[in-house]
Amino acid sequence: MDATPVRFDVPIPGDVLAGLTWRNRRGRTRGLKYVVDGRPERSVSLQGFYRLTSESADEPAKLIGHAA
């Protein structure tokens, strides 16, 4: 599977962050919880084994590609 490398030096705008959707192994999708004013308030919604859906992965990939 092709993937965009993880980068910690590129900020993700709040509207993009709030719109991301994730899928678990069982195929269930969900968005991030506890996003307030474009910032994650609690890390608990980032814990677990989830992958970005292909639709959601496009936006961060564009941002990271422009920052390279």
Rosetta silent file (secondary structure, phi, psi, omega in degrees, C-alpha in Angstrom):
SEQUENCE: MDATPVRFDVPIPGDVLAGLTWRNRRGRTRGLKYVVDGRPERSVSLQGFYRLTSESADEPAKLIGHAA
SCORE:     score description
SCORE:     0.000 S_00000001
   1 L     0.000  131.379  174.711    0.000    0.000    0.000 S_00000001
   2 L   -73.299  141.497  179.977    1.315    3.440   -0.895 S_00000001
   3 L  -145.823  151.585  174.467    1.449    5.811    2.029 S_00000001
   4 L   -84.678  132.861 -179.570    2.528    9.346    2.787 S_00000001
   5 L   -62.990  150.317  177.937    5.362    9.444    5.321 S_00000001
   6 L   -73.870  131.499  177.186    4.555   10.750    8.792 S_00000001
   7 L  -130.921  137.357 -179.892    5.779   14.308    9.326 S_00000001
   8 L  -108.582    4.333 -177.714    5.597   16.273   12.544 S_00000001
   9 L  -104.965    6.361 -178.962    6.831   19.580   11.156 S_00000001
  10 L  -116.391  114.468  178.839    3.782   20.406    9.001 S_00000001
  11 L   -71.272  142.814  177.085    0.766   21.932   10.774 S_00000001
  12 L  -103.072  124.202  178.960   -2.655   20.676    9.705 S_00000001
  13 L   -59.162  148.138 -176.536   -5.330   23.411    9.544 S_00000001
  14 H   -58.196  -37.747 -179.566   -8.192   22.983   11.997 S_00000001
  15 H   -68.319  -32.462  176.126  -10.875   22.636    9.319 S_00000001
  16 H   -71.319  -44.317 -179.628   -8.925   19.775    7.705 S_00000001
  17 H   -58.616  -44.918 -178.418   -8.321   18.122   11.077 S_00000001
  18 H   -67.970  -23.193 -178.095  -12.008   18.243   11.993 S_00000001
  19 H   -92.065   -2.394 -179.122  -12.962   16.715    8.630 S_00000001
  20 L   -70.491  141.593  174.667  -10.702   13.659    8.792 S_00000001
  21 E  -123.126  146.464 -174.038  -12.373   10.251    8.983 S_00000001
  22 E  -123.376  151.839  179.435  -10.757    7.063   10.199 S_00000001
  23 E  -128.184  136.944  176.712  -11.504    3.362    9.614 S_00000001
  24 L   -96.016 -177.636 -178.209  -10.712    0.440   11.894 S_00000001
  25 L   -60.369  -31.840 -178.350  -10.080   -3.188   10.919 S_00000001
  26 L   -80.140   -4.507  178.515  -13.769   -3.994   11.062 S_00000001
  27 L    91.459    3.691  177.797  -14.546   -1.259    8.539 S_00000001
  28 L   -77.338  137.397  178.869  -16.216    1.136   10.974 S_00000001
  29 E  -110.684  154.163  177.316  -15.511    4.795   10.283 S_00000001
  30 E  -160.351  160.668  174.783  -15.443    7.740   12.654 S_00000001
  31 E   -98.342  175.247  175.800  -14.162   11.275   12.934 S_00000001
  32 L   -72.816  141.626  175.138  -11.938   12.743   15.598 S_00000001
  33 L   -98.732  161.513  173.415  -13.649   13.571   18.857 S_00000001
  34 L    62.886   37.278  173.200  -12.885   16.521   21.094 S_00000001
  35 E   -95.822  115.759 -178.138  -11.778   18.937   18.350 S_00000001
  36 E  -121.955  123.382 -178.955  -12.451   22.468   19.628 S_00000001
  37 L    53.199   39.429  176.890  -11.653   25.503   17.495 S_00000001
  38 L    77.619   10.433 -179.573   -9.575   23.336   15.157 S_00000001
  39 E  -125.994  137.046  175.546   -7.409   21.874   17.920 S_00000001
  40 E   -70.905  127.752 -178.466   -7.558   18.400   19.467 S_00000001
  41 L   -90.689  -28.021 -178.368   -8.383   18.783   23.166 S_00000001
  42 L  -136.719  140.548 -178.679   -7.814   15.172   24.233 S_00000001
  43 H   -80.624  -10.054 -175.720   -5.510   12.521   22.826 S_00000001
  44 H   -59.270  -31.400 -179.550   -7.920    9.690   23.614 S_00000001
  45 H   -76.710   -7.269  176.956   -9.589   10.001   20.201 S_00000001
  46 H   -98.254   -4.492 -176.850   -6.194    9.404   18.547 S_00000001
  47 L   -87.747  144.232  178.449   -5.536    6.144   20.384 S_00000001
  48 L   120.756 -176.525 -179.256   -6.184    2.781   18.763 S_00000001
  49 L  -107.755   93.994 -179.245   -5.564    1.132   15.430 S_00000001
  50 L  -131.464  150.876  173.330   -7.199    3.268   12.771 S_00000001
  51 E  -121.346  147.758  174.542   -6.264    4.292    9.269 S_00000001
  52 E   -63.634  141.277  172.658   -7.358    7.387    7.455 S_00000001
  53 L   -67.445  157.023 -176.881   -9.995    6.684    4.853 S_00000001
  54 H   -61.066  -34.365  177.866   -8.722    7.197    1.321 S_00000001
  55 H   -65.478  -39.622 -179.438  -10.915   10.283    0.958 S_00000001
  56 H   -76.326  -27.377 -176.600   -9.472   11.833    4.112 S_00000001
  57 H   -70.372  -22.072 -177.913   -5.888   10.931    3.295 S_00000001
  58 H   -64.541  -42.164 -176.710   -5.850   13.174    0.227 S_00000001
  59 H   -64.038  -52.900  178.124   -5.990   16.475    2.155 S_00000001
  60 H   -63.165  -34.600  178.904   -3.016   15.900    4.498 S_00000001
  61 H   -61.896  -38.653  177.184   -1.044   14.385    1.599 S_00000001
  62 H   -63.372  -44.141 -179.697   -1.542   17.612   -0.375 S_00000001
  63 H   -63.595  -43.151 -178.779   -0.334   19.699    2.575 S_00000001
  64 H   -69.500  -37.953  178.128    2.703   17.510    3.139 S_00000001
  65 H   -63.445  -37.071  177.999    3.515   17.446   -0.564 S_00000001
  66 H   -72.147  -25.806 -176.984    3.545   21.255   -0.709 S_00000001
  67 H   -85.680  -11.492 -174.986    5.805   21.453    2.357 S_00000001
  68 L   -67.424    0.000    0.000    8.454   19.081    0.952 S_00000001
